[in-house]
Amino acid sequence: MISLTAALACLGPLVPAASAAEPVPSNLSVKWDGEPAALANNAFLLDHVLYSPYQPAASAMGAEAKWDAASKTLRLHKGAVEVELTAEPSAVEGAEPDGAPLLVIGENAYVPVRFVYERFGYKVGYDQTTRTVLITSEGTADANRHEAAILTDLDPDKATGMRIEGITGDAQGRLYTVDMDSKRLFRILPETGKAEVLTVLPRPATGMTFGPDGALYMASGGGQGVEGVILRVPADVLQGGAFDASKVETFASGTNGANGLVFDGSGRLFVSGGITGNVYGITPEGKSTVWSSGLKAEREEQKITVNGLAFDKEGRLTIANTSSGEIWKAPVNPADGSIGTPELFAKSPLLYGADGIAFGPDGVLYVCANERNAIVKVTPNGEVSELAANTNEGPLEFPASVHVMGGALYISNFDLPRGTNMPNEPGIGSSIAKIGLQGTEAGGTHSHR
């Protein structure tokens, strides 16, 4: 826990089990490795101790959190460390209290920041001049965590009202996304964040990618009696500025639930079918075949099992299971594009809401955990950790797709009011976020959604 003297000059002892003081909203700042941290939002001070909402505190260090409201008990787990906190300290005779108890306000639980973070190996300090709590990850597994920032807000006048899901980039390093409601296709310059509207599509689109022919391919999943299709904008049409919607072609049909897109090395397009559980394989001529993945949904409230797609360096089709927080891999026959039996590669509560995925140059898989407002890393050997996360105030707001380009991640904020992003009113809304990747070389990724 962060324990401050009355003058807030140094760190003091643990909070006593009982206190006559009342919690007050915190006016302290928190920095993680020198960058502002979201766990300072909606925090409280009690007897000069900083208490943060448990969800952002856990997400910031990539820990799993299980809150039992009935017993007022919180368990935090990461690696080999597990910490249990309750609303009252230990009552076992002869036992010392396990630090400060939880602060419970209504149905919400708040953790004593210093106590929790030091238990997980972080260094915690306090800058009296700036009234800032300083958390340092040096020497921990989180030393390479990153902060997200907004590249461009596509609707600066509103916090809600647009829905952008897909994002991709062309060979010139320009970004593309679509507002599903207005059907506007945007092109964005990553150097400045400047956005221009190229056209209004004939129907909404979600996932998108560029093909080996330089054309832009977009998924339009249909629903309610409307057939799913793949839209295509030829390369020459994209050479200039705005163009008429008549230039947009229907490349393939019969792709119900179409969402994630990725090409293999032979020019075949693979399309995820979302809640259908299907993956569609489409030849360069637009002929479609259907593969039933067999992946299952674990949560009734989220039934999407086949979402983001990417190819790893071994040529295996990598699939994000949104419902179950899983990453699967399936072999693909390079001769005919047929898909073999998938195998579970990674599973973690950190991956709940796994949506768009993309591989970085080092083989690390980056996953949009949409309902957790997080970007998660999965290493080539299946280790799962958090790269960035925040509350519903952004800059990640239900992140849906990720594109790797020029040593950075570019992320589309879908901004649905679900999970950590509920309610979505306080934040920035539909926008493009950016996370720089240290130690990566400039250039695009070999696969993207």
Order of alpha helices (4+ residues) and beta strands (2+ residues): beta-beta-beta-beta-beta-beta-alpha-beta-beta-beta-beta-beta-alpha-beta-beta-beta-beta-beta-beta-beta-beta-beta-beta-beta-beta-beta-beta-beta-beta-beta-beta-beta-beta-beta-beta-beta-beta-beta-beta
